[in-house]
Amino acid sequence: MFRKSPYAVRKGSYTVREAAEILNANAYTIRKLLRQGRLRGFKLTNHWRIKSEDLERFMRGGQNDTGEHHEGQ
């Protein structure tokens, strides 16, 4: 479904735009995955962030182990 970008996952967390670039997808798709709980993320000042380990997990398996999303810290 997603082609992996040559960008390595290396930061602590990513914005929707950065995650979209890494996954070679558009930002709308990333937000949809976050809302559906297929990609784990959290909101920081009303903006989605994705932890690097959650992005790596999604890239390996296609979704979270739990299928849940997390908002806030």
N, C-alpha and C positions, 0 to 999 in steps of 0.2 A: 504494500500500500504506500509506504513512504520510502523514498530513497535516502540513504544516509549521506549527509554532506561530508566533505573532507575535513570539516571543522571538528576538532576533538572536544569532547566534553571535559572542561577543565576548571570552570569557575564554581563558586559555592552555590549560586542560583542564577537563573536566567529569566529575562523578560519574555513575554509572549513573542515578540518580534525575533529575539535571539533564538528561541526554541524553534520557531518556524523556519529560520534560516538553517539551523542544524538539521532539521528533519526534511528540508526542502518542501515545505508546505506553506500555506498562507496563514496569516494571523487568525483569520476567522475560524479555520479548521482547528487550530490549537485551542482557542477559546471554547469551541464546541466540545472538544475532548475533555477539557477541564470541567466544564459544566456537567457533562455526562459522567464524570468520575473515571473515565478511561485513562486519563493522565492526571497524576496527583500534582496538586499545586496549592498555593496559599495566596491570600490577598494581603498586600502591604499597601496601605493608604489607597485602597480601592483599585489597585492594579494587581493582576495576577503575576506571581513569581513561581518558578519551577526549580526545585532543588536539583543539583546535578545528579545525585543518586537516583532520583525519581525519573529524570530524563533518560539516564542510562538504562534503568529497568524497563522503561517503555520501549526503548530502542531494541532491547534484547527480546522482550516477550510480547510486545504489542499492547500491554496494559498493566495496571497495578496488580499486585498480588491480591489485594483486598477488593479492588474495584471501587473504592471509595475515594472521594477527594476531601481535602482538608483546607478550610479557610481560617486564616488567623494563625497565630503561633501560640 
